[in-house]
Amino acid sequence: MARKSAAAMAGDLWRSGPQVPKPPRDLTGPGKAYSSQLITTKPADHWTGAAPILLDRLCRSLVAVDYVQKLLDADPSGPNAMQLVKAIVALNASCAGLAQKLRLTPQTIIGPRETGRNAETGPPIAEPLLGGAAVHDRPRGH
C-alpha cells in the first residue's frame, strides 16, 4: 500500500473536521471532570494550538484551589491559615487569567458589538471623500 502524501493527510483531516480534545491520561478525578465540562463550552475548532495545554493547566489549578480551600475550611484560624489564604489568592488569579486566555469568561461573550459601543452616533458626515455619489447623491466629478 502506498504511503499517503502530506496533502492527502491534510485533506482527510480537513474533511473530517476538528476533533474535540480528550483530557490527558494523567488527569483524573475532578480535574478530568473539569476538562470534560469545559471542552463542551466551545466548538471543537476552538481547541487548537496552545489551548489544550492551557486547559490542562487550568484544570490542574482548579483541583489545587479545591484542595487548598478544603484545607482552609477545615481549620480557618490555624497556624497555616494565612499561607493558605495567600495560596488561594494566587491560584484564583492563575485560574482567572487562564480562563480569560481560553476565552471562557463572560467578558469574551459581551463585546463592543453587543453593548452598542461600536454603533455610529451623531449626525451623518457630509464628507465628499467618504461615500461618493452613492451616499451624497451627487454625480462624480462635481
C-alpha positions as a Markdown table, in Angstrom:
| # | Residue | x | y | z |
|---|---|---|---|---|
| 1 | Met | 0.0 | 0.0 | 0.0 |
| 2 | Ala | 1.4 | 3.4 | -1.0 |
| 3 | Arg | 2.1 | 6.0 | 1.7 |
| 4 | Lys | -0.3 | 8.9 | 1.9 |
| 5 | Ser | 1.1 | 12.3 | 0.9 |
| 6 | Ala | 1.0 | 15.2 | 3.3 |
| 7 | Ala | -1.6 | 16.9 | 1.1 |
| 8 | Ala | -3.8 | 13.8 | 1.2 |
| 9 | Met | -3.5 | 13.6 | 5.0 |
| 10 | Ala | -4.3 | 17.3 | 5.3 |
| 11 | Gly | -7.3 | 16.8 | 3.1 |
| 12 | Asp | -8.6 | 13.9 | 5.2 |
| 13 | Leu | -8.2 | 16.0 | 8.3 |
| 14 | Trp | -10.0 | 19.0 | 6.8 |
| 15 | Arg | -12.9 | 16.8 | 5.6 |
| 16 | Ser | -13.3 | 15.0 | 8.9 |
| 17 | Gly | -13.4 | 18.4 | 10.8 |
| 18 | Pro | -11.7 | 19.3 | 14.0 |
| 19 | Gln | -11.6 | 16.7 | 16.8 |
| 20 | Val | -12.6 | 17.6 | 20.3 |
| 21 | Pro | -9.5 | 17.0 | 22.6 |
| 22 | Lys | -9.6 | 14.4 | 25.3 |
| 23 | Pro | -8.4 | 15.1 | 28.8 |
| 24 | Pro | -4.8 | 14.0 | 29.4 |
| 25 | Arg | -4.4 | 10.4 | 30.7 |
| 26 | Asp | -2.7 | 11.5 | 33.9 |
| 27 | Leu | -5.6 | 13.9 | 34.7 |
| 28 | Thr | -8.0 | 12.1 | 36.9 |
| 29 | Gly | -11.0 | 12.7 | 39.2 |
| 30 | Pro | -12.2 | 16.3 | 39.5 |
| 31 | Gly | -9.6 | 17.6 | 37.0 |
| 32 | Lys | -10.9 | 15.2 | 34.3 |
| 33 | Ala | -14.4 | 16.3 | 35.1 |
| 34 | Tyr | -13.5 | 20.0 | 34.8 |
| 35 | Ser | -11.7 | 19.3 | 31.5 |
| 36 | Ser | -14.7 | 17.4 | 30.0 |
| 37 | Gln | -17.1 | 20.1 | 31.1 |
| 38 | Leu | -15.0 | 23.0 | 29.8 |
| 39 | Ile | -14.4 | 21.3 | 26.4 |
| 40 | Thr | -18.1 | 21.3 | 25.7 |
| 41 | Thr | -18.4 | 25.0 | 26.2 |
| 42 | Lys | -16.6 | 25.9 | 23.0 |
| 43 | Pro | -16.7 | 24.4 | 19.4 |
| 44 | Ala | -14.1 | 21.8 | 18.5 |
| 45 | Asp | -12.1 | 24.2 | 16.4 |
| 46 | His | -11.5 | 26.4 | 19.4 |
| 47 | Trp | -9.3 | 23.8 | 21.0 |
| 48 | Thr | -6.3 | 24.0 | 18.6 |
| 49 | Gly | -2.7 | 25.3 | 19.2 |
| 50 | Ala | -1.9 | 26.1 | 22.8 |
| 51 | Ala | -5.5 | 26.0 | 24.0 |
| 52 | Pro | -5.4 | 22.3 | 25.1 |
| 53 | Ile | -2.2 | 23.0 | 27.1 |
| 54 | Leu | -3.7 | 26.0 | 28.8 |
| 55 | Leu | -6.9 | 23.9 | 29.5 |
| 56 | Asp | -4.8 | 21.3 | 31.2 |
| 57 | Arg | -3.1 | 23.9 | 33.4 |
| 58 | Leu | -6.5 | 25.4 | 34.2 |
| 59 | Cys | -8.0 | 22.1 | 35.3 |
| 60 | Arg | -5.0 | 21.3 | 37.5 |
| 61 | Ser | -5.1 | 24.7 | 39.0 |
| 62 | Leu | -8.8 | 24.3 | 39.7 |
| 63 | Val | -8.1 | 21.0 | 41.5 |
| 64 | Ala | -5.4 | 22.7 | 43.6 |
| 65 | Val | -7.8 | 25.5 | 44.5 |
| 66 | Asp | -10.4 | 22.9 | 45.7 |
| 67 | Tyr | -7.7 | 21.2 | 47.8 |
| 68 | Val | -6.3 | 24.3 | 49.4 |
| 69 | Gln | -9.8 | 25.6 | 50.1 |
| 70 | Lys | -10.8 | 22.4 | 51.9 |
| 71 | Leu | -7.6 | 22.7 | 54.0 |
| 72 | Leu | -8.5 | 26.2 | 54.9 |
| 73 | Asp | -12.2 | 25.4 | 55.6 |
| 74 | Ala | -11.0 | 22.6 | 58.0 |
| 75 | Asp | -9.1 | 25.0 | 60.2 |
| 76 | Pro | -9.7 | 28.7 | 59.3 |
| 77 | Ser | -7.9 | 30.0 | 62.3 |
| 78 | Gly | -5.0 | 27.5 | 62.3 |
| 79 | Pro | -1.3 | 28.4 | 62.2 |
| 80 | Asn | -1.1 | 27.9 | 58.4 |
| 81 | Ala | -4.3 | 29.9 | 57.6 |
| 82 | Met | -2.5 | 33.0 | 56.2 |
| 83 | Gln | -0.3 | 30.8 | 54.0 |
| 84 | Leu | -3.4 | 29.0 | 52.7 |
| 85 | Val | -5.2 | 32.3 | 52.0 |
| 86 | Lys | -2.2 | 33.6 | 50.1 |
| 87 | Ala | -2.1 | 30.3 | 48.1 |
| 88 | Ile | -5.8 | 30.5 | 47.3 |
| 89 | Val | -5.5 | 34.1 | 46.1 |
| 90 | Ala | -2.6 | 33.2 | 43.8 |
| 91 | Leu | -4.4 | 30.1 | 42.5 |
| 92 | Asn | -7.6 | 32.1 | 41.9 |
| 93 | Ala | -5.7 | 34.7 | 40.0 |
| 94 | Ser | -4.0 | 32.0 | 37.9 |
| 95 | Cys | -7.3 | 30.3 | 37.2 |
| 96 | Ala | -8.9 | 33.7 | 36.2 |
| 97 | Gly | -6.0 | 34.5 | 33.9 |
| 98 | Leu | -6.1 | 31.1 | 32.2 |
| 99 | Ala | -9.9 | 31.2 | 31.8 |
| 100 | Gln | -9.5 | 34.7 | 30.2 |
| 101 | Lys | -6.8 | 33.5 | 27.8 |
| 102 | Leu | -9.0 | 30.5 | 26.9 |
| 103 | Arg | -12.0 | 32.8 | 26.3 |
| 104 | Leu | -14.1 | 31.1 | 28.9 |
| 105 | Thr | -15.2 | 34.2 | 30.8 |
| 106 | Pro | -18.4 | 36.2 | 30.2 |
| 107 | Gln | -16.3 | 39.2 | 29.0 |
| 108 | Thr | -15.4 | 37.2 | 25.9 |
| 109 | Ile | -19.1 | 36.9 | 25.0 |
| 110 | Ile | -20.0 | 40.5 | 25.7 |
| 111 | Gly | -18.2 | 42.7 | 23.3 |
| 112 | Pro | -18.5 | 46.2 | 21.8 |
| 113 | Arg | -20.9 | 45.0 | 19.2 |
| 114 | Glu | -23.3 | 43.6 | 21.8 |
| 115 | Thr | -23.2 | 46.6 | 24.0 |
| 116 | Gly | -23.6 | 49.1 | 21.2 |
| 117 | Arg | -20.2 | 50.8 | 21.7 |
| 118 | Asn | -19.4 | 50.3 | 18.0 |
| 119 | Ala | -22.7 | 51.9 | 16.9 |
| 120 | Glu | -22.4 | 55.0 | 14.9 |
| 121 | Thr | -23.9 | 58.0 | 16.7 |
| 122 | Gly | -24.4 | 61.6 | 15.8 |
| 123 | Pro | -25.4 | 63.3 | 12.6 |
| 124 | Pro | -24.1 | 61.9 | 9.3 |
| 125 | Ile | -20.9 | 63.4 | 8.0 |
| 126 | Ala | -21.2 | 65.2 | 4.6 |
| 127 | Glu | -17.6 | 64.4 | 3.7 |
| 128 | Pro | -17.3 | 64.2 | -0.1 |
| 129 | Leu | -14.3 | 61.8 | 0.1 |
| 130 | Leu | -16.3 | 59.3 | 2.1 |
| 131 | Gly | -19.1 | 57.5 | 0.3 |
| 132 | Gly | -19.1 | 59.4 | -3.0 |
| 133 | Ala | -22.2 | 59.6 | -5.2 |
| 134 | Ala | -23.8 | 56.6 | -3.7 |
| 135 | Val | -24.0 | 58.4 | -0.3 |
| 136 | His | -24.3 | 62.0 | -1.2 |
| 137 | Asp | -26.4 | 61.8 | -4.4 |
| 138 | Arg | -24.0 | 63.8 | -6.4 |
| 139 | Pro | -22.6 | 62.8 | -9.7 |
| 140 | Arg | -18.9 | 62.2 | -9.8 |
| 141 | Gly | -16.6 | 64.9 | -10.9 |
| 142 | His | -18.6 | 67.8 | -9.5 |
